[in-house]
Amino acid sequence: MDTISPYLPDIWLVIIGTLLLYYVVADGYDLGVGILSLFCRSGQERSIMAGSLKAVWASNQTWLVLLGGMAFGAFPIFYSLLLSSLYVPIVIMLFGLIFRGLAIELSGHDRFKAFWGPAFGLGSLVTALAQGFAAGALFGGLDIVQLRFVGGMWDWLSPFAVLAALTLLACYVMLGANYLILKTEGDLQAGSYRTARRASAATLVLGAAIFVWNVLRFPYIRERWVHPSTLFYVAVFPLLALLAFSLYRRSLSRSDSLAPLLWSALFVVLAFVGLSAGIYPVIIPGITGHITIREASAHPATLAFMLVAVAILFPIILTYNIYNYRVFGGKTREGKYE
């Protein structure tokens, strides 16, 4: 155990980062479908969209709860600073998720169906924007002094956070369109191909702007991009992300069904890893100072105990999710919120 203790914070960073990326992709296409439902031409299209998600939306959001619990246990300082500095967008996100869940569950049984249908889309839009503002505020740097947040209530509302929110919104729409390509047919599928092309172009441009902004904003990130010893590991993931994006666009031009969703997911993962590689080992970029993963991590005994629990729990969760996707695979031809 002594030999592995120094690496436990890094191991937990990889675990939480992997789960975060899974959530972004899985609930990303979920929220993206909800956002796209705001532009439906008919109630039948909205019903098909929601019907394609009825078996997976709840399990997708469960990962967010797991992420919160793991972050609290493995990186308590990170968790406390995150809540104290970003409680406004986090609370807005939670209300968006609740509102969205109510829309899905009640629209099939409530007499106000005309209200709950658009509410499904609005809840998804609010949730996506709140997550984008929170991520933008975190990656853009928090005002931290001696492990305490000393900024104001509205510090999360910055130009960089606006850019991050728009990027995440475009990314979710791209993922949602790719999911609809896989799950639908006919005019809805054809429209999803067009939406995917536009949203992916916006995601690439806005994502590139985030990379450039971060490199220019933080000197220690900029040094890694110009120093020969660190250039490779910070540049390799963005380059791989561009390769995945080109393969994704090719799959759209070939009218593939499953490939666009897979390639776009890989593009999102590589882009996020590339952004994180430039920041590592910092877990919270700061305006006046940074907090590293070791400064924010829990005691090694706590990390080791949690690692055992995760080794037991994860196979069960993954088995359930794989079974769920297998059972409810295939095209969605009739959508119901039941």
C-alpha positions in Angstrom: 0.0 0.0 0.0 2.9 2.4 0.7 4.1 2.0 -2.8 0.8 2.9 -4.3 -0.2 5.7 -1.9 1.6 8.5 -3.7 -0.4 7.7 -6.9 -3.8 7.4 -5.3 -4.8 11.0 -6.1 -3.8 10.4 -9.7 -5.7 7.1 -9.8 -8.8 8.9 -8.5 -8.4 11.7 -10.9 -8.5 9.2 -13.7 -11.5 7.4 -12.3 -13.5 10.6 -11.7 -12.4 12.0 -15.1 -13.5 8.8 -16.8 -16.9 8.9 -15.2 -17.3 12.6 -15.9 -16.6 12.0 -19.6 -19.0 9.1 -19.7 -21.6 11.4 -18.1 -20.9 14.2 -20.6 -21.4 11.8 -23.5 -24.3 9.9 -22.2 -26.3 12.7 -20.6 -25.0 15.0 -23.3 -26.9 13.2 -26.1 -29.8 13.0 -23.6 -29.9 16.7 -23.0 -29.1 17.4 -26.7 -32.3 15.5 -27.8 -34.2 17.5 -25.3 -32.9 20.8 -26.7 -33.7 19.7 -30.2 -37.2 18.8 -29.2 -37.8 22.6 -28.8 -37.6 22.8 -32.6 -39.9 19.9 -33.5 -42.4 20.5 -36.3 -45.0 18.3 -34.6 -46.0 16.7 -31.4 -45.4 13.3 -32.9 -41.7 14.1 -33.5 -41.3 15.3 -29.9 -42.9 12.1 -28.8 -40.5 10.0 -30.8 -37.5 12.0 -29.4 -38.7 11.5 -25.8 -39.6 7.9 -26.5 -36.0 7.2 -27.6 -34.8 8.3 -24.2 -37.4 6.9 -21.8 -35.3 3.8 -21.0 -31.9 5.6 -20.4 -32.4 9.2 -19.2 -32.7 8.3 -15.5 -29.7 6.0 -15.5 -27.6 8.6 -17.4 -28.3 11.2 -14.6 -27.4 8.7 -11.9 -23.8 9.1 -12.9 -24.0 12.7 -11.8 -24.9 11.6 -8.3 -22.0 9.1 -8.3 -19.6 11.9 -9.4 -20.7 14.2 -6.6 -20.2 11.5 -4.0 -16.8 10.5 -5.4 -15.6 14.1 -5.6 -16.7 14.6 -2.0 -14.8 11.6 -0.8 -11.7 11.8 -2.9 -11.2 15.5 -3.3 -13.1 17.2 -0.4 -11.3 20.6 -0.8 -12.2 20.6 -4.5 -15.8 19.7 -3.7 -16.2 22.4 -1.1 -14.6 25.1 -3.3 -16.8 24.0 -6.2 -20.0 24.3 -4.2 -19.1 27.6 -2.5 -18.0 29.3 -5.8 -20.5 27.8 -8.2 -23.6 27.2 -6.2 -25.7 29.5 -8.4 -25.2 27.5 -11.7 -25.3 24.2 -9.8 -28.6 25.0 -8.2 -30.0 26.2 -11.5 -28.7 22.9 -13.1 -30.5 20.9 -10.4 -33.8 22.7 -10.9 -33.4 22.1 -14.7 -32.9 18.4 -14.1 -35.9 18.2 -11.8 -38.1 20.2 -14.2 -37.0 18.0 -17.0 -37.7 14.8 -15.1 -41.2 16.0 -14.2 -41.9 16.8 -17.8 -40.9 13.3 -18.9 -42.9 11.6 -16.2 -46.0 13.7 -16.2 -46.6 14.6 -19.8 -48.0 11.1 -20.5 -50.5 11.3 -17.6 -51.2 14.9 -17.0 -54.0 16.8 -18.8 -51.6 19.7 -19.5 -49.7 17.8 -22.2 -49.2 20.9 -24.2 -47.1 22.4 -21.4 -45.0 19.4 -20.4 -43.8 18.7 -23.9 -41.9 22.1 -24.3 -40.9 21.9 -20.6 -38.9 18.8 -21.5 -36.8 20.9 -23.9 -36.6 23.9 -21.7 -35.4 21.9 -18.7 -32.7 20.3 -21.0 -31.6 23.8 -22.2 -31.4 25.3 -18.8 -29.4 22.3 -17.5 -26.9 22.4 -20.4 -26.3 26.1 -20.0 -25.9 25.8 -16.3 -23.3 23.1 -16.7 -21.5 25.1 -19.3 -21.3 28.2 -17.1 -20.0 26.1 -14.2 -17.4 24.4 -16.3 -16.3 27.7 -17.8 -16.0 29.3 -14.4 -13.9 26.4 -13.1 -11.5 26.2 -16.1 -11.4 29.9 -16.4 -10.0 30.3 -12.9 -11.5 30.9 -9.5 -10.5 33.6 -7.0 -8.9 31.5 -4.3 -6.7 32.5 -1.4 -5.4 30.0 1.1 -7.8 27.3 -0.1 -10.8 29.6 0.3 -13.0 31.1 -2.3 -12.9 34.9 -1.9 -14.8 35.9 -5.1 -18.3 37.1 -5.5 -21.6 35.5 -6.1 -21.6 36.3 -9.8 -18.0 35.5 -10.6 -19.1 32.5 -12.6 -20.8 34.9 -15.1 -17.7 35.8 -17.2 -16.9 36.1 -20.9 -15.0 32.8 -20.8 -17.9 31.1 -19.1 -20.2 32.3 -21.8 -17.9 30.8 -24.4 -17.8 27.5 -22.5 -21.6 27.5 -22.1 -22.1 28.0 -25.9 -19.5 25.3 -26.6 -21.1 22.8 -24.3 -24.5 23.6 -25.8 -23.3 23.0 -29.3 -21.6 19.8 -28.2 -24.8 18.5 -26.6 -26.8 19.3 -29.7 -24.2 17.5 -31.8 -24.4 14.4 -29.6 -28.2 14.6 -29.5 -28.4 14.7 -33.3 -26.1 11.8 -33.6 -28.2 9.8 -31.1 -31.3 10.6 -33.2 -29.5 9.4 -36.3 -29.0 6.1 -34.6 -32.5 5.8 -33.1 -34.8 7.3 -35.8 -35.8 7.0 -39.4 -37.1 9.0 -42.3 -37.4 12.8 -42.2 -36.4 13.0 -38.5 -33.2 11.1 -39.2 -32.4 13.2 -42.3 -32.9 16.4 -40.3 -30.6 15.1 -37.6 -27.8 14.6 -40.2 -28.1 18.3 -41.1 -28.2 19.4 -37.5 -25.2 17.2 -36.7 -23.1 18.9 -39.4 -23.9 22.4 -38.2 -23.6 21.7 -34.5 -20.3 19.8 -35.0 -18.8 22.8 -36.9 -19.9 25.1 -34.2 -18.4 22.8 -31.5 -15.1 22.6 -33.3 -14.8 26.4 -33.7 -15.9 27.2 -30.2 -13.8 24.4 -28.7 -10.7 25.7 -30.5 -11.4 29.2 -29.1 -11.4 27.7 -25.5 -8.1 26.1 -26.1 -6.5 29.3 -27.4 -8.1 31.4 -24.6 -6.8 29.1 -21.9 -3.3 29.0 -23.3 -3.2 32.8 -23.5 -4.8 33.2 -20.1 -2.5 31.0 -17.9 1.3 31.4 -18.3 2.0 27.9 -16.9 -0.2 26.3 -19.7 1.5 28.5 -22.3 4.9 27.4 -21.2 4.0 23.8 -21.8 3.0 24.5 -25.3 6.4 26.1 -26.1 8.7 23.9 -24.1 10.1 20.9 -26.0 9.9 18.5 -23.0 6.1 19.0 -22.5 4.9 20.0 -26.0 4.2 16.4 -27.1 1.9 15.3 -24.3 -0.1 18.5 -24.4 -0.4 18.5 -28.2 -1.0 14.8 -28.9 -4.6 14.8 -27.6 -5.8 17.8 -29.5 -4.3 16.4 -32.7 -6.0 13.0 -32.1 -9.2 14.9 -31.4 -8.9 16.6 -34.8 -8.4 13.2 -36.4 -11.5 11.8 -34.7 -13.4 14.9 -35.8 -12.4 14.3 -39.5 -13.5 10.7 -39.2 -16.7 11.8 -37.6 -17.5 14.2 -40.5 -16.7 11.4 -43.0 -19.2 9.1 -41.3 -21.8 11.8 -41.6 -21.1 12.2 -45.3 -21.4 8.4 -45.8 -24.8 8.5 -43.9 -23.6 6.0 -41.3 -25.9 5.2 -38.4 -23.8 4.2 -35.4 -20.4 5.6 -36.4 -21.3 9.3 -36.0 -22.2 8.8 -32.4 -19.1 6.8 -31.6 -16.7 9.2 -33.4 -18.2 12.3 -31.9 -18.0 10.7 -28.4 -14.3 10.0 -29.1 -13.8 13.5 -30.3 -15.3 14.9 -27.1 -13.2 12.6 -24.9 -9.9 13.5 -26.6 -10.7 17.2 -26.6 -11.4 17.2 -22.9 -8.3 15.1 -22.1 -6.3 17.5 -24.2 -7.6 20.5 -22.2 -7.0 18.7 -18.9 -3.4 17.6 -19.9 -2.5 21.3 -20.2 -3.7 22.0 -16.7 -2.5 18.9 -14.9 -1.5 18.5 -12.0 -3.7 21.6 -11.2 -7.3 20.6 -10.3 -8.6 24.2 -9.7 -7.0 26.9 -11.8 -6.9 30.1 -9.8 -6.7 33.8 -10.6 -4.1 34.4 -7.9 -3.0 30.8 -7.3 -3.7 27.2 -8.2 -4.7 24.1 -6.3 -3.1 20.8 -7.3 -4.7 17.4 -7.0 -2.5 16.4 -4.0 -3.5 19.6 -2.1 -7.2 18.9 -2.7 -7.1 15.1 -2.1 -8.3 13.2 0.9 -6.1 11.0 3.2 -4.5 8.0 1.4 -6.4 5.6 3.7 -9.7 7.2 2.6 -8.7 6.9 -1.1 -7.7 3.3 -0.7 -10.9 2.3 1.1 -13.0 4.0 -1.6 -11.0 2.3 -4.3 -12.0 -1.1 -2.9 -15.7 0.0 -2.8 -15.5 1.2 -6.5 -13.9 -2.1 -7.6 -17.0 -3.9 -6.2 -19.6 -1.5 -7.3 -18.6 -0.6 -10.8 -18.9 -4.0 -12.5 -22.5 -4.2 -11.2 -23.4 -0.7 -12.5 -21.7 -1.3 -15.9 -23.4 -4.7 -16.3 -26.8 -3.1 -15.7 -26.1 -0.3 -18.1 -24.9 -2.7 -20.9 -28.0 -4.8 -20.3 -30.3 -1.8 -20.4 -28.8 -0.6 -23.8 -29.1 -4.1 -25.3 -32.7 -4.5 -24.2 -33.9 -1.1 -25.5 -31.7 -0.9 -28.6 -33.1 -0.5 -32.1 -35.1 2.2 -33.8 -37.8 4.3 -32.0 -40.9 4.5 -34.2 -43.4 5.6 -31.7 -42.5 7.7 -28.7 -44.3 7.9 -25.5 -43.5 9.5 -22.1 -44.9 6.6 -20.2 
